[in-house]
Amino acid sequence: MAKEMTYDSATKRLQELVQEMEHGEPGPDRIAAIVAETRSLMQFCLDRIGTIRQQIDETDLDSDNNDG
């Protein structure tokens, strides 16, 4: 069973990919695969940040409505 991806696991994987690019000698096919995976992970992180930002904004609105 695959583990559900979290923001932390995605950023950890991004760091691993950067290390592979910096310290390894990947061939063209591996570089293409790294770039594709990196794009996917970055999009996941951006989406997750957007979701969290929306949740914070909604919490702020709820708090503002309860103050008055």
C-alpha positions in Angstrom: 0.0 0.0 0.0 1.4 3.4 -1.0 2.0 6.0 1.6 0.0 9.2 1.2 2.1 12.1 0.1 2.5 15.0 2.5 4.1 18.3 2.0 7.1 17.2 4.1 7.5 13.9 2.1 7.3 15.9 -1.2 10.0 18.4 -0.1 12.2 15.6 1.2 11.9 13.9 -2.2 12.7 17.1 -4.0 15.9 17.4 -1.9 16.8 13.9 -2.8 16.4 14.7 -6.5 18.5 17.8 -6.2 21.2 15.8 -4.5 21.1 13.3 -7.3 21.5 16.0 -9.9 24.3 17.7 -8.1 26.3 14.7 -7.0 25.4 12.0 -9.5 26.0 11.7 -13.2 22.5 11.1 -14.5 22.1 10.4 -18.2 19.6 12.2 -20.4 16.8 9.8 -19.8 17.3 10.0 -16.0 17.4 13.8 -16.2 14.1 13.8 -18.1 12.6 11.6 -15.4 13.9 13.8 -12.6 12.6 16.9 -14.3 9.1 15.3 -14.7 9.0 14.1 -11.1 10.2 17.5 -9.9 7.5 19.3 -11.7 4.9 17.0 -10.3 6.2 17.4 -6.7 6.4 21.2 -7.1 2.8 21.3 -8.3 1.7 19.2 -5.3 3.5 21.5 -2.9 2.0 24.6 -4.5 -1.5 23.1 -4.4 -1.0 22.1 -0.7 0.1 25.6 0.2 -2.9 27.0 -1.6 -5.2 24.7 0.3 -3.6 25.7 3.6 -3.8 29.4 2.8 -7.5 29.0 2.0 -8.1 27.2 5.3 -6.3 30.0 7.2 -8.3 32.6 5.3 -11.6 30.9 6.1 -10.6 30.6 9.8 -9.8 34.3 9.9 -13.2 35.1 8.4 -14.9 32.9 10.9 -13.0 34.6 13.7 -13.9 38.1 12.4 -17.6 37.2 12.1 -17.6 35.9 15.7 -15.9 39.1 17.1 -18.8 41.5 16.3 
